[in-house]
């Protein structure tokens, strides 16, 4: 990260921290919080009668909830891999203090009072209260670790599937999982039970919709249209290592076509490396959203990049079209147009009708998707790709 990025992360962390010397005990931390913050914690734990409680009563009720072993285990099992990695490093003492620790890695625990941050002596301190650590030690560690590993494995498959396909039927996800994990297969019932737990979080990326697990990046009409387009098409299922890359909400495959476009714009438009990468990133995102050619070319216009000749314009359009042909799309069950065309030409391969005219793309933007170069919704001031989208 550069100095500017670190500074923005530090400022965001300070905004959410308690200014002053760090405290280790819930018994000391909770009384120091405002009643509004305590009420928010009480709401997370669904403490009945919280609206009528005095501050002292809120403190006691919240502390009891936070220190409950069953509640703690459920919260930890619902954490995401990066979140647990940070939390575990604090438990075992391997955490390397940094004022630029991404807020997205710990806000889930912060919202539940399982972790607090303090800013003192120009340093950010992340603290798991003593009572939480003591409760954690009471858990059946082997059973907990096994359940956590299972939960996070299923979560990784869920995230990868909704990012690669847009939506997937539970039975299809079970089929993919079991083909790649034959020693520890999952049932549809187990998957749905895990999903129910994941959906307790209000910041989830997917939901149950019409019997499928679907990305939240679609309105109802877009979802209905996607279901119709995908019908009858075979799924693109990469091996586990490649599939898991799609669990990153911001991942996309760097194809030879994208590399060729990046090389061309760097040379012919005299862009620096970062500017060229941002341009190509946005064009790739547009292609994945099936944006129109006009919208893809607008990425040049909004950057004040003018074509200097007809030949340059033709070459740019040809390169963008090639990128479009080799971009994985939800409407093609994760396949590229090029792959589907080649499957149609292969005898005995399951195919679907594909209406496609080279050079023409249908505008169907998933407008609520967070662009890689857009501001992160956590309020850090960073680009999404450099913050919670990491």
C-alpha positions as CSV (number, residue, x, y, z in Angstrom):
1,X,0.0,0.0,0.0
2,X,1.2,3.5,-0.7
3,X,1.4,6.3,2.0
4,X,-2.0,7.8,0.9
5,X,-3.8,4.5,1.2
6,X,-2.3,3.9,4.7
7,X,-3.3,7.4,5.8
8,X,-6.9,6.9,4.7
9,X,-7.1,3.5,6.4
10,X,-5.7,5.0,9.6
11,X,-8.2,7.9,9.5
12,X,-11.1,5.4,9.1
13,X,-9.8,3.3,12.0
14,X,-9.5,6.2,14.3
15,X,-13.0,7.3,13.5
16,X,-14.3,4.0,14.9
17,X,-11.9,3.7,17.8
18,X,-12.2,4.7,21.5
19,X,-9.7,7.6,22.0
20,X,-7.7,6.9,25.1
21,X,-5.7,4.2,26.9
22,X,-6.7,0.6,26.0
23,X,-8.8,-1.4,28.4
24,X,-8.8,-5.2,28.6
25,X,-11.9,-6.1,30.5
26,X,-15.6,-5.9,29.4
27,X,-16.4,-4.8,32.9
28,X,-14.3,-1.6,32.3
29,X,-15.0,-1.1,28.6
30,X,-18.9,-1.3,28.5
31,X,-19.5,1.3,31.2
32,X,-17.3,3.7,29.2
33,X,-19.6,3.5,26.1
34,X,-22.5,5.8,25.4
35,X,-25.9,4.5,26.0
36,X,-26.5,4.7,22.2
37,X,-23.6,2.3,21.6
38,X,-24.8,0.0,24.3
39,X,-28.3,0.0,22.9
40,X,-26.8,-1.0,19.5
41,X,-25.0,-3.9,21.1
42,X,-28.2,-4.9,22.9
43,X,-30.0,-4.8,19.5
44,X,-27.4,-7.2,18.0
45,X,-28.1,-9.7,20.8
46,X,-31.8,-9.1,20.6
47,X,-32.0,-8.3,24.4
48,X,-35.7,-7.9,25.3
49,X,-36.8,-4.8,27.1
50,X,-33.6,-2.9,26.1
51,X,-35.4,0.3,25.2
52,X,-36.5,0.7,28.8
53,X,-33.3,-0.3,30.5
54,X,-31.0,2.1,32.4
55,X,-27.4,2.3,31.4
56,X,-26.3,0.0,34.2
57,X,-28.9,-2.6,33.3
58,X,-27.8,-2.4,29.6
59,X,-24.1,-3.0,30.6
60,X,-25.0,-6.1,32.6
61,X,-27.3,-7.5,29.9
62,X,-24.8,-6.9,27.1
63,X,-21.9,-8.4,29.1
64,X,-23.9,-11.5,29.8
65,X,-24.8,-11.9,26.1
66,X,-21.2,-11.3,24.9
67,X,-19.8,-13.8,27.4
68,X,-22.2,-16.6,26.5
69,X,-20.3,-19.5,25.0
70,X,-23.1,-20.7,22.7
71,X,-23.6,-17.1,21.3
72,X,-19.8,-16.7,20.9
73,X,-19.4,-19.9,19.0
74,X,-22.3,-19.0,16.7
75,X,-20.8,-15.6,15.9
76,X,-17.3,-17.1,15.2
77,X,-18.7,-19.8,12.9
78,X,-20.4,-17.0,11.0
79,X,-17.2,-15.0,10.5
80,X,-15.5,-14.8,7.1
81,X,-12.0,-16.2,6.5
82,X,-10.2,-12.8,6.6
83,X,-12.2,-11.9,9.8
84,X,-11.3,-15.1,11.5
85,X,-7.7,-14.9,10.5
86,X,-7.4,-11.5,12.2
87,X,-9.4,-12.6,15.3
88,X,-7.3,-15.7,15.7
89,X,-4.1,-13.8,15.3
90,X,-5.2,-11.6,18.2
91,X,-6.0,-14.7,20.3
92,X,-2.7,-16.4,19.7
93,X,-0.6,-13.2,19.9
94,X,0.7,-13.3,16.3
95,X,-1.1,-10.1,15.2
96,X,1.2,-7.5,13.9
97,X,-0.1,-4.1,15.0
98,X,-0.8,-1.6,12.2
99,X,-2.7,1.6,12.1
100,X,-3.7,0.6,8.6
101,X,-5.5,-2.6,9.5
102,X,-8.5,-2.8,7.1
103,X,-11.7,-1.9,8.9
104,X,-13.5,-4.5,6.9
105,X,-11.5,-7.2,8.6
106,X,-12.8,-6.5,12.1
107,X,-16.0,-4.4,12.0
108,X,-18.1,-7.6,12.3
109,X,-16.6,-8.4,15.7
110,X,-16.6,-4.7,16.7
111,X,-20.4,-4.5,16.1
112,X,-20.8,-7.5,18.4
113,X,-18.6,-6.3,21.2
114,X,-16.2,-9.2,20.7
115,X,-13.4,-6.8,19.9
116,X,-12.8,-3.1,20.6
117,X,-10.3,-0.6,19.2
118,X,-8.5,2.1,21.0
119,X,-6.3,4.8,19.7
120,X,-3.6,6.0,22.1
121,X,0.0,7.2,21.7
122,X,-0.5,7.5,17.9
123,X,-1.2,3.7,17.7
124,X,-4.3,1.6,17.0
125,X,-4.9,-1.1,19.5
126,X,-7.2,-4.1,18.7
127,X,-8.4,-5.7,21.9
128,X,-10.4,-8.9,22.5
129,X,-11.7,-8.4,26.1
130,X,-10.5,-10.8,28.7
131,X,-14.0,-12.2,29.3
132,X,-14.4,-13.0,25.6
133,X,-11.0,-14.8,25.6
134,X,-12.0,-16.7,28.7
135,X,-15.3,-17.8,27.1
136,X,-13.4,-18.9,23.9
137,X,-11.1,-21.1,25.9
138,X,-14.2,-22.9,27.3
139,X,-15.3,-24.1,23.8
140,X,-14.5,-27.6,22.7
141,X,-11.6,-26.5,20.6
142,X,-11.2,-29.6,18.3
143,X,-15.0,-29.6,17.6
144,X,-15.1,-25.9,17.1
145,X,-12.1,-25.8,14.7
146,X,-13.6,-28.6,12.7
147,X,-17.0,-26.8,12.5
148,X,-15.3,-23.6,11.6
149,X,-13.3,-25.2,8.8
150,X,-16.5,-26.8,7.4
151,X,-18.4,-23.5,7.7
152,X,-15.8,-21.5,5.9
153,X,-15.3,-24.1,3.2
154,X,-19.1,-23.9,2.4
155,X,-19.0,-20.1,2.6
156,X,-16.2,-20.1,0.1
157,X,-18.2,-22.2,-2.3
158,X,-21.2,-20.0,-1.9
159,X,-19.3,-16.8,-2.6
160,X,-17.5,-18.3,-5.5
161,X,-20.8,-19.6,-7.0
162,X,-22.8,-16.4,-6.7
163,X,-19.9,-14.3,-8.1
164,X,-19.3,-16.7,-11.0
165,X,-22.9,-17.6,-11.9
166,X,-25.1,-14.9,-10.3
167,X,-27.3,-17.5,-8.9
168,X,-27.2,-21.3,-8.4
169,X,-29.7,-24.0,-7.2
170,X,-28.7,-25.6,-3.9
171,X,-28.7,-29.0,-5.6
172,X,-26.2,-27.8,-8.3
173,X,-23.9,-26.4,-5.7
174,X,-24.0,-29.6,-3.7
175,X,-23.1,-31.5,-6.9
176,X,-20.1,-29.2,-7.5
177,X,-19.0,-29.4,-3.9
178,X,-19.2,-33.2,-3.7
179,X,-17.3,-33.6,-7.0
180,X,-14.4,-31.7,-5.5
181,X,-14.7,-33.0,-1.9
182,X,-15.6,-36.6,-2.3
183,X,-14.1,-37.5,1.2
184,X,-16.4,-35.1,3.0
185,X,-19.6,-34.7,0.9
186,X,-22.3,-32.2,1.9
187,X,-26.1,-32.8,1.8
188,X,-28.5,-30.2,0.6
189,X,-30.0,-30.1,4.1
190,X,-26.6,-29.3,5.6
191,X,-25.9,-26.6,3.0
192,X,-29.3,-24.9,3.6
193,X,-28.7,-25.0,7.4
194,X,-25.4,-23.3,7.0
195,X,-26.9,-20.8,4.6
196,X,-29.6,-20.0,7.2
197,X,-26.8,-19.1,9.6
198,X,-24.9,-17.0,7.1
199,X,-28.0,-15.0,6.3
200,X,-28.3,-13.8,9.9
201,X,-25.7,-11.3,8.9
202,X,-27.2,-8.1,7.3
203,X,-24.0,-7.5,5.2
204,X,-24.3,-10.7,3.3
205,X,-23.6,-10.8,-0.5
206,X,-26.3,-13.4,-1.3
207,X,-29.9,-14.4,-0.5
208,X,-32.4,-17.1,-1.1
209,X,-34.5,-16.2,-4.1
210,X,-37.1,-18.4,-5.8
211,X,-35.4,-21.5,-4.4
212,X,-31.9,-20.5,-5.5
213,X,-28.9,-18.9,-3.8
214,X,-28.6,-15.6,-5.6
215,X,-26.3,-12.5,-5.7
216,X,-27.8,-9.4,-4.2
217,X,-26.5,-7.5,-7.3
218,X,-29.8,-8.0,-9.2
219,X,-33.2,-6.5,-9.2
220,X,-36.2,-8.9,-9.6
221,X,-36.5,-8.2,-13.4
222,X,-32.8,-8.8,-13.9
223,X,-32.9,-12.0,-11.9
224,X,-35.9,-13.3,-13.9
225,X,-34.2,-12.4,-17.2
226,X,-31.0,-14.2,-16.1
227,X,-32.8,-17.3,-15.1
228,X,-34.4,-17.4,-18.6
229,X,-31.0,-16.8,-20.3
230,X,-29.2,-19.5,-18.4
231,X,-31.8,-22.2,-18.9
232,X,-30.4,-25.2,-20.7
233,X,-26.8,-23.9,-20.7
234,X,-24.0,-26.1,-19.2
235,X,-22.2,-24.7,-16.2
236,X,-18.5,-23.7,-16.4
237,X,-17.0,-25.5,-13.4
238,X,-13.2,-24.9,-13.0
239,X,-11.1,-26.9,-10.6
240,X,-11.3,-26.0,-6.9
241,X,-8.2,-23.8,-6.9
242,X,-9.5,-21.7,-9.8
243,X,-13.1,-21.7,-8.5
244,X,-12.0,-20.4,-5.1
245,X,-10.5,-17.3,-6.7
246,X,-14.1,-16.2,-7.5
247,X,-14.9,-16.1,-3.8
248,X,-13.2,-12.7,-3.9
249,X,-16.0,-10.4,-4.9
250,X,-13.6,-8.4,-7.0
251,X,-11.7,-11.2,-8.8
252,X,-11.7,-11.6,-12.5
253,X,-9.6,-13.7,-14.8
254,X,-6.7,-11.9,-16.5
255,X,-7.1,-13.3,-20.0
256,X,-4.6,-12.9,-22.9
257,X,-7.2,-10.6,-24.5
258,X,-7.2,-8.3,-21.4
259,X,-3.4,-8.3,-21.4
260,X,-3.4,-7.4,-25.1
261,X,-5.8,-4.5,-24.5
262,X,-3.8,-3.3,-21.5
263,X,-0.6,-3.4,-23.6
264,X,-2.2,-1.5,-26.4
265,X,-3.7,1.3,-24.4
266,X,-0.4,1.7,-22.4
267,X,1.5,2.1,-25.6
268,X,-0.9,3.9,-28.0
269,X,-2.6,6.1,-25.5
270,X,0.6,6.6,-23.5
271,X,-0.9,5.7,-20.2
272,X,1.0,4.9,-17.0
273,X,0.7,1.4,-15.6
274,X,-1.9,2.3,-12.9
275,X,-4.1,4.3,-15.3
276,X,-4.0,1.5,-17.9
277,X,-5.0,-1.1,-15.3
278,X,-7.9,1.0,-14.1
279,X,-9.1,1.5,-17.6
280,X,-8.9,-2.2,-18.5
281,X,-10.5,-3.2,-15.1
282,X,-13.5,-1.0,-15.9
283,X,-13.8,-2.3,-19.4
284,X,-13.7,-5.9,-18.1
285,X,-16.4,-5.1,-15.5
286,X,-18.5,-3.5,-18.2
287,X,-18.1,-6.6,-20.4
288,X,-19.1,-8.9,-17.5
289,X,-22.2,-6.8,-17.1
290,X,-22.9,-7.0,-20.9
291,X,-22.7,-3.3,-21.3
292,X,-23.1,-1.8,-24.8
293,X,-20.2,-1.1,-27.0
294,X,-21.0,2.6,-26.6
295,X,-20.8,2.4,-22.9
296,X,-17.5,0.5,-23.1
297,X,-16.0,3.2,-25.3
298,X,-17.2,5.8,-22.9
299,X,-14.5,4.6,-20.5
300,X,-12.1,6.3,-22.9
301,X,-14.2,9.4,-23.3
302,X,-14.6,10.0,-19.6
303,X,-10.8,9.9,-19.2
304,X,-10.4,12.4,-22.1
305,X,-8.7,9.8,-24.2
306,X,-9.4,10.7,-27.9
307,X,-8.8,8.5,-30.9
308,X,-6.2,10.1,-33.1
309,X,-7.0,8.1,-36.2
310,X,-9.7,5.8,-37.7
311,X,-7.2,2.9,-37.5
312,X,-6.7,3.5,-33.8
313,X,-10.5,3.5,-33.2
314,X,-10.9,0.3,-35.2
315,X,-8.1,-1.5,-33.4
316,X,-9.5,-0.4,-30.0
317,X,-13.0,-1.7,-30.9
318,X,-11.5,-5.0,-32.1
319,X,-9.6,-5.5,-28.9
320,X,-12.6,-4.7,-26.8
321,X,-14.8,-7.1,-28.8
322,X,-12.1,-9.8,-28.3
323,X,-12.2,-9.1,-24.5
324,X,-16.0,-9.3,-24.6
325,X,-15.9,-12.6,-26.4
326,X,-13.6,-14.0,-23.7
327,X,-15.2,-12.6,-20.6
328,X,-17.1,-15.0,-18.2
329,X,-20.7,-14.0,-17.9
330,X,-23.6,-14.8,-15.6
331,X,-25.9,-15.2,-18.6
332,X,-23.7,-18.0,-19.9
333,X,-23.5,-19.9,-16.7
334,X,-19.9,-18.7,-16.2
335,X,-18.8,-19.5,-19.7
336,X,-17.5,-17.1,-22.3
337,X,-19.2,-16.5,-25.6
338,X,-16.1,-18.0,-27.3
339,X,-16.4,-21.2,-25.2
340,X,-20.1,-21.6,-26.0
341,X,-19.5,-21.1,-29.7
342,X,-16.8,-23.8,-29.7
343,X,-19.1,-26.2,-27.7
344,X,-21.8,-25.7,-30.3
345,X,-19.3,-26.8,-32.9
346,X,-18.3,-29.9,-31.0
347,X,-20.5,-33.0,-31.7
348,X,-22.1,-34.5,-28.6
349,X,-21.5,-31.5,-26.4
350,X,-24.6,-30.1,-24.5
351,X,-25.4,-26.7,-26.0
352,X,-28.0,-24.0,-25.9
353,X,-29.2,-21.6,-28.5
354,X,-27.0,-18.5,-28.5
355,X,-28.2,-15.4,-30.3
356,X,-25.0,-13.4,-31.0
357,X,-23.9,-11.0,-33.6
358,X,-20.2,-10.2,-33.5
359,X,-19.6,-6.6,-32.4
360,X,-23.1,-6.2,-30.8
361,X,-23.6,-6.5,-27.1
362,X,-26.8,-6.3,-25.1
363,X,-27.0,-3.6,-22.4
364,X,-27.9,-5.3,-19.2
365,X,-25.9,-3.6,-16.5
366,X,-26.0,-5.0,-12.9
367,X,-26.2,-1.5,-11.6
368,X,-25.9,-2.2,-7.9
369,X,-22.6,-4.1,-8.2
370,X,-19.7,-2.2,-6.6
371,X,-17.1,-1.4,-9.2
372,X,-13.5,-2.2,-8.4
373,X,-12.5,1.4,-8.8
374,X,-15.5,2.9,-7.0
375,X,-15.3,4.2,-3.4
376,X,-15.6,1.5,-0.8
377,X,-19.1,1.5,0.9
378,X,-17.5,1.2,4.4
379,X,-16.6,4.9,4.2
380,X,-12.8,4.5,4.3
381,X,-12.4,6.8,1.3
382,X,-10.4,4.1,-0.6
383,X,-11.2,2.4,-3.8
384,X,-13.2,-0.8,-3.2
385,X,-10.4,-3.0,-4.6
386,X,-8.0,-1.6,-2.0
387,X,-10.3,-1.9,1.0
388,X,-13.2,-4.3,1.8
389,X,-12.9,-5.8,-1.7
390,X,-9.5,-7.2,-1.1
